[in-house]
């Protein structure tokens, strides 16, 4: 889409240390769509872009947005947490020319103080580091060499000095769970934290014809997404087919999943990588159930998408998933609980499935793309008095 830039358009930069395919980039795409409505063509600012061009991004998500890719410095090889800290530090030399900064980096630590900064916090990095034990298995941590563990601990120490968001920042949390963690870890004075749920393109009615007795999962292959737990759940439910969809962000972990399937001779699990958007939607629309096993997921766009496609969700009893799935009997704490829940809902009759699906679809309307854009337009209008 070619957007005609207004002569009085502000210079807007969207900041993130690494742009990869996933939930955060979907949010940014829709933020860009709102900015484009006002003739604003923002810059995506990062050290690391995992897509080669805007065309690749547009094709991946079937979107049509106008923005510029601005790579700053170079993508040096550092542990992930140190890349964030280093990126924020060097960004100070690049951000002076921007009127508005939209910070999608989950921390403003070491960023320059500017009047108009919109911090869209998916989950604060400080809280993420403090609670890392919930997201990584002990044996995975023990495989990391001591140097990397030491660097990680130093990064955790540095974040002790990250106690404030700039007073001029507009703070947005992607869920009430995230808001609670911001308030827990930061000293905030006169800050009104807004909750703007991530946007999901909802169909008018659930697409649920010709569904099969299958369970679908959706998320990048990484330890925090717990695909290995999903495979162990499938192992106890051999009569159901499990379809695990996601791009490979951790090759070692993906191989670990494959090897477990092979060594245990599990025949009811398929791994799908590099699926297109339309392929993902087709699998969701054909599956009766959706499984999400990450602990303390700050929100969970994929669960909303699954519900909208007529899937009954079975999710971990933590984080933002509790806001998406208010039915307690569909939330689990352990692998065995997940197995029991799935066994139970496979015995539901069509009426119970339809009533549950209808209730959940009404509930997720608050997460709609229209609702997200309406709230984000208000932010733009308040800052630059657009009409």
C-alpha positions as CSV (number, residue, x, y, z in Angstrom):
1,X,0.0,0.0,0.0
2,X,1.4,3.4,-0.9
3,X,0.5,6.0,1.7
4,X,0.7,9.6,0.9
5,X,2.7,11.2,3.7
6,X,1.3,14.4,5.1
7,X,3.7,17.4,5.1
8,X,3.1,17.8,8.9
9,X,3.4,14.1,9.7
10,X,5.5,13.4,12.7
11,X,8.6,11.2,12.4
12,X,7.8,7.9,14.1
13,X,10.2,5.1,15.0
14,X,9.1,1.7,16.2
15,X,11.8,0.2,18.3
16,X,12.6,-3.5,18.9
17,X,16.0,-5.2,19.2
18,X,15.0,-8.1,17.0
19,X,12.1,-8.4,14.5
20,X,11.1,-12.1,14.1
21,X,7.9,-13.7,12.9
22,X,5.5,-14.2,15.8
23,X,2.9,-12.5,18.0
24,X,4.8,-9.2,18.5
25,X,5.2,-8.5,14.8
26,X,1.4,-9.0,14.3
27,X,0.8,-6.2,16.8
28,X,3.3,-3.9,15.1
29,X,1.7,-4.5,11.7
30,X,-1.7,-3.3,13.0
31,X,0.0,-0.3,14.7
32,X,1.5,0.6,11.3
33,X,-1.9,0.3,9.7
34,X,-3.3,2.9,12.2
35,X,-0.3,5.2,11.6
36,X,-0.7,4.9,7.8
37,X,-4.3,6.1,8.1
38,X,-2.9,9.4,9.3
39,X,-0.3,9.6,6.5
40,X,2.5,8.5,8.9
41,X,5.1,6.1,7.4
42,X,7.1,4.9,10.4
43,X,10.6,3.4,10.6
44,X,11.1,-0.1,12.0
45,X,14.4,0.3,14.0
46,X,16.4,-2.8,15.0
47,X,19.8,-4.5,14.8
48,X,18.2,-7.8,13.6
49,X,15.5,-8.3,11.0
50,X,14.6,-12.0,10.3
51,X,12.8,-11.0,7.1
52,X,14.7,-9.8,4.1
53,X,12.2,-7.2,2.9
54,X,8.8,-5.6,3.6
55,X,7.4,-7.7,0.7
56,X,8.4,-10.9,2.6
57,X,6.7,-9.6,5.7
58,X,3.6,-8.6,3.8
59,X,3.4,-12.0,2.1
60,X,3.8,-13.9,5.4
61,X,1.0,-12.1,7.1
62,X,-1.1,-11.1,4.1
63,X,-0.9,-7.4,5.1
64,X,-0.4,-4.2,3.1
65,X,1.4,-1.6,5.1
66,X,3.9,1.1,4.4
67,X,7.0,1.5,6.6
68,X,10.8,1.7,6.3
69,X,13.3,-0.8,7.6
70,X,16.2,0.9,9.5
71,X,19.0,-1.4,10.6
72,X,21.2,0.3,13.2
73,X,24.7,-0.9,14.0
74,X,25.1,-4.6,13.3
75,X,23.7,-7.7,14.8
76,X,26.6,-8.7,17.0
77,X,26.7,-12.1,18.6
78,X,25.7,-11.6,22.2
79,X,23.5,-13.5,24.6
80,X,19.9,-12.4,24.1
81,X,19.6,-10.3,27.2
82,X,22.8,-8.5,26.5
83,X,21.6,-7.7,22.9
84,X,18.6,-5.9,24.4
85,X,20.7,-3.9,26.8
86,X,23.3,-3.1,24.1
87,X,20.6,-2.2,21.6
88,X,18.9,0.2,24.0
89,X,22.3,1.8,24.7
90,X,23.3,2.5,21.1
91,X,19.7,3.6,20.2
92,X,20.5,6.8,22.1
93,X,22.5,7.9,19.1
94,X,19.8,7.2,16.5
95,X,16.5,8.3,18.1
96,X,17.0,12.1,18.4
97,X,15.4,12.8,15.0
98,X,12.1,11.1,15.9
99,X,9.1,12.9,17.2
100,X,7.4,9.7,18.6
101,X,9.0,6.5,19.6
102,X,6.9,3.3,19.9
103,X,8.9,1.0,22.2
104,X,8.2,-2.6,21.7
105,X,11.3,-3.8,23.4
106,X,9.6,-4.6,26.8
107,X,12.1,-2.3,28.6
108,X,13.1,1.4,28.5
109,X,16.3,0.6,30.4
110,X,19.1,2.9,29.1
111,X,16.9,4.5,26.4
112,X,17.1,8.3,26.0
113,X,14.4,10.4,27.7
114,X,12.0,11.7,25.1
115,X,8.7,13.4,25.6
116,X,6.6,11.2,23.4
117,X,7.3,7.5,24.0
118,X,4.6,4.9,23.7
119,X,5.8,1.8,25.5
120,X,3.7,-1.2,24.5
121,X,4.8,-3.8,27.0
122,X,4.1,-7.4,26.1
123,X,5.9,-8.5,29.4
124,X,8.6,-6.5,31.2
125,X,12.1,-7.9,30.8
126,X,12.9,-7.4,34.4
127,X,10.0,-9.6,35.4
128,X,10.9,-12.1,32.7
129,X,14.4,-12.5,34.1
130,X,13.2,-12.8,37.7
131,X,10.8,-15.6,36.7
132,X,12.9,-17.4,34.2
133,X,12.7,-20.6,36.2
134,X,9.1,-20.9,35.2
135,X,10.0,-20.9,31.6
136,X,13.1,-23.0,31.3
137,X,13.6,-26.6,32.5
138,X,16.5,-27.1,34.8
139,X,18.2,-29.6,32.6
140,X,18.1,-27.0,29.7
141,X,19.7,-24.4,31.9
142,X,22.4,-26.8,33.1
143,X,23.4,-27.4,29.5
144,X,24.4,-23.7,29.1
145,X,28.1,-23.2,29.6
146,X,29.1,-21.3,32.7
147,X,30.2,-18.2,30.8
148,X,26.7,-17.7,29.4
149,X,25.1,-18.3,32.8
150,X,27.5,-15.7,34.4
151,X,26.6,-13.2,31.7
152,X,22.9,-13.8,32.3
153,X,23.3,-13.3,36.0
154,X,25.2,-10.0,35.4
155,X,22.3,-8.9,33.2
156,X,19.9,-9.7,36.0
157,X,22.0,-7.6,38.3
158,X,21.9,-4.6,35.9
159,X,18.2,-4.8,35.7
160,X,18.1,-4.0,39.5
161,X,18.8,-0.4,38.5
162,X,15.9,-0.4,36.0
163,X,13.3,0.9,38.5
164,X,11.4,3.5,36.5
165,X,9.7,4.2,33.3
166,X,10.2,7.8,32.2
167,X,7.4,10.0,33.5
168,X,6.4,11.1,30.0
169,X,6.0,7.6,28.8
170,X,2.6,6.4,27.8
171,X,2.5,2.9,29.3
172,X,0.4,0.2,27.7
173,X,0.1,-3.4,28.9
174,X,-1.1,-6.2,26.7
175,X,-3.1,-7.8,29.5
176,X,-4.0,-7.3,33.1
177,X,-1.4,-10.0,34.0
178,X,1.3,-7.8,32.4
179,X,0.0,-4.7,34.1
180,X,0.2,-6.5,37.5
181,X,3.9,-7.4,36.8
182,X,4.8,-3.8,35.7
183,X,3.4,-2.5,39.0
184,X,5.2,-5.2,40.9
185,X,8.6,-4.5,39.5
186,X,8.7,-0.8,38.8
187,X,8.2,2.3,41.0
188,X,5.6,4.3,39.1
189,X,4.4,7.7,40.1
190,X,1.4,9.3,38.4
191,X,1.4,6.6,35.7
192,X,-2.0,5.4,34.3
193,X,-1.2,2.1,32.7
194,X,-3.6,1.4,29.9
195,X,-4.6,-2.2,28.9
196,X,-4.9,-2.6,25.1
197,X,-5.2,-6.2,24.3
198,X,-3.3,-7.4,21.2
199,X,-5.4,-7.4,18.0
200,X,-6.9,-10.5,16.5
201,X,-8.8,-10.5,13.2
202,X,-12.0,-12.2,14.1
203,X,-14.4,-13.9,11.7
204,X,-18.1,-13.0,12.0
205,X,-18.8,-16.6,12.9
206,X,-16.6,-19.5,13.9
207,X,-15.4,-21.5,11.0
208,X,-16.2,-25.0,12.3
209,X,-17.5,-27.3,9.6
210,X,-16.0,-30.8,9.1
211,X,-13.9,-30.8,12.2
212,X,-11.8,-33.9,13.0
213,X,-10.9,-35.4,16.4
214,X,-7.5,-33.6,16.4
215,X,-5.6,-31.3,18.7
216,X,-3.6,-28.4,17.3
217,X,-0.9,-26.3,18.9
218,X,0.7,-23.1,17.6
219,X,3.9,-21.5,18.7
220,X,7.6,-21.3,17.8
221,X,9.6,-24.3,18.7
222,X,11.4,-23.2,21.8
223,X,11.6,-24.6,25.4
224,X,9.4,-21.9,26.9
225,X,6.6,-23.0,24.5
226,X,6.8,-26.6,25.9
227,X,6.2,-28.6,22.8
228,X,7.9,-31.5,24.5
229,X,5.1,-31.5,27.2
230,X,2.6,-31.4,24.3
231,X,4.2,-34.5,22.8
232,X,4.0,-36.3,26.2
233,X,0.3,-35.3,26.5
234,X,-0.2,-36.8,23.0
235,X,1.6,-40.0,24.0
236,X,-1.1,-40.6,26.6
237,X,-3.9,-39.9,24.1
238,X,-3.1,-42.2,21.1
239,X,-6.6,-42.0,19.7
240,X,-6.2,-38.3,18.9
241,X,-4.0,-36.7,16.3
242,X,-1.8,-33.8,17.4
243,X,-0.6,-31.2,15.0
244,X,2.2,-29.0,16.4
245,X,2.7,-25.9,14.2
246,X,5.5,-23.4,14.6
247,X,8.7,-22.0,13.1
248,X,12.0,-23.3,14.5
249,X,13.7,-20.7,16.6
250,X,15.7,-23.3,18.6
251,X,17.2,-26.0,16.4
252,X,18.5,-28.1,19.3
253,X,15.1,-28.1,21.0
254,X,13.3,-29.0,17.8
255,X,15.6,-32.0,17.3
256,X,15.0,-33.0,20.9
257,X,11.2,-33.1,20.1
258,X,11.8,-35.1,17.0
259,X,14.1,-37.5,18.7
260,X,11.6,-38.1,21.6
261,X,8.8,-38.9,19.0
262,X,11.1,-41.4,17.3
263,X,12.5,-43.0,20.4
264,X,9.1,-43.5,21.9
265,X,7.5,-44.6,18.6
266,X,4.8,-42.0,18.9
267,X,2.6,-42.1,15.7
268,X,-0.1,-39.5,16.5
269,X,2.1,-36.4,16.4
270,X,2.9,-34.3,13.3
271,X,5.3,-31.4,13.4
272,X,4.6,-28.5,11.0
273,X,7.2,-25.9,10.3
274,X,7.2,-22.8,8.1
275,X,3.5,-22.9,7.4
276,X,1.9,-20.1,5.6
277,X,-0.9,-18.0,7.2
278,X,-3.6,-19.8,5.1
279,X,-2.2,-23.2,6.0
280,X,-2.3,-22.4,9.7
281,X,-5.9,-21.2,9.4
282,X,-6.9,-24.3,7.5
283,X,-5.5,-26.6,10.2
284,X,-7.2,-24.6,12.9
285,X,-10.5,-24.7,11.2
286,X,-10.3,-28.5,10.8
287,X,-9.3,-29.2,14.4
288,X,-11.7,-29.6,17.3
289,X,-9.3,-28.8,20.1
290,X,-6.4,-26.4,20.8
291,X,-3.7,-26.9,23.3
292,X,-1.5,-24.1,24.8
293,X,1.1,-25.2,27.4
294,X,3.4,-22.2,28.0
295,X,3.5,-21.1,31.6
296,X,2.7,-17.5,32.3
297,X,2.1,-16.5,28.7
298,X,1.5,-12.7,29.0
299,X,-1.4,-12.9,26.6
300,X,-1.7,-15.5,23.8
301,X,-3.0,-14.4,20.4
302,X,-3.0,-18.0,19.1
303,X,-5.6,-19.1,21.7
304,X,-7.9,-16.3,20.5
305,X,-7.4,-17.3,16.9
306,X,-8.1,-20.9,17.8
307,X,-11.3,-20.1,19.6
308,X,-12.4,-17.9,16.7
309,X,-11.9,-20.9,14.4
310,X,-14.2,-23.1,16.5
311,X,-11.6,-24.9,18.6
312,X,-12.2,-25.8,22.3
313,X,-9.0,-24.4,24.1
314,X,-7.1,-26.3,26.8
315,X,-4.6,-23.9,28.3
316,X,-2.1,-23.6,31.1
317,X,-3.7,-22.1,34.3
318,X,-1.5,-19.0,34.4
319,X,-0.8,-15.6,32.9
320,X,-3.0,-13.9,30.3
321,X,-4.5,-17.3,29.3
322,X,-6.8,-16.9,32.3
323,X,-8.2,-13.7,30.8
324,X,-8.8,-15.4,27.4
325,X,-10.3,-18.7,28.8
326,X,-12.5,-17.8,31.8
327,X,-13.7,-21.4,32.1
328,X,-11.6,-22.9,34.9
329,X,-12.3,-26.5,33.8
330,X,-10.4,-25.9,30.6
331,X,-7.2,-24.8,32.4
332,X,-4.5,-27.2,33.7
333,X,-1.5,-27.1,35.9
334,X,0.2,-30.4,35.1
335,X,0.5,-32.7,32.1
336,X,-1.8,-35.3,33.8
337,X,-4.4,-32.6,34.3
338,X,-4.2,-31.6,30.6
339,X,-4.7,-35.3,29.6
340,X,-7.7,-35.6,31.9
341,X,-9.3,-32.4,30.5
342,X,-8.9,-33.5,26.9
343,X,-10.3,-37.0,27.7
344,X,-13.3,-35.3,29.3
345,X,-14.1,-32.9,26.5
346,X,-13.8,-35.6,23.8
347,X,-16.9,-37.1,25.5
348,X,-18.9,-33.9,25.2
349,X,-22.0,-34.0,22.9
350,X,-22.5,-31.5,20.1
351,X,-24.7,-29.3,22.2
352,X,-22.1,-28.8,24.9
353,X,-19.4,-28.1,22.3
354,X,-21.6,-25.6,20.5
355,X,-22.6,-23.8,23.7
356,X,-19.0,-23.6,25.0
357,X,-17.8,-22.3,21.6
358,X,-20.5,-19.7,21.4
359,X,-19.7,-18.5,25.0
360,X,-16.0,-18.2,24.3
361,X,-16.6,-16.4,20.9
362,X,-18.7,-13.8,22.6
363,X,-16.0,-13.4,25.3
364,X,-13.1,-12.8,22.8
365,X,-14.8,-9.9,21.0
366,X,-12.9,-7.6,23.4
367,X,-9.7,-8.8,21.6
368,X,-10.8,-7.8,18.1
369,X,-8.7,-5.8,15.6
370,X,-11.4,-3.1,15.5
371,X,-11.2,-2.6,19.2
372,X,-7.4,-2.4,19.2
373,X,-7.3,0.1,16.3
374,X,-10.0,2.3,18.0
375,X,-7.9,2.5,21.1
376,X,-4.6,3.2,19.3
377,X,-6.2,5.9,17.2
378,X,-7.1,7.7,20.4
379,X,-3.4,7.7,21.4
380,X,-2.3,9.2,18.0
381,X,-5.1,11.8,18.1
382,X,-4.2,12.9,21.7
383,X,-0.5,13.4,20.8
384,X,-0.9,15.1,17.5
385,X,-4.4,16.4,17.6
386,X,-5.4,14.6,14.5
387,X,-9.1,14.5,13.4
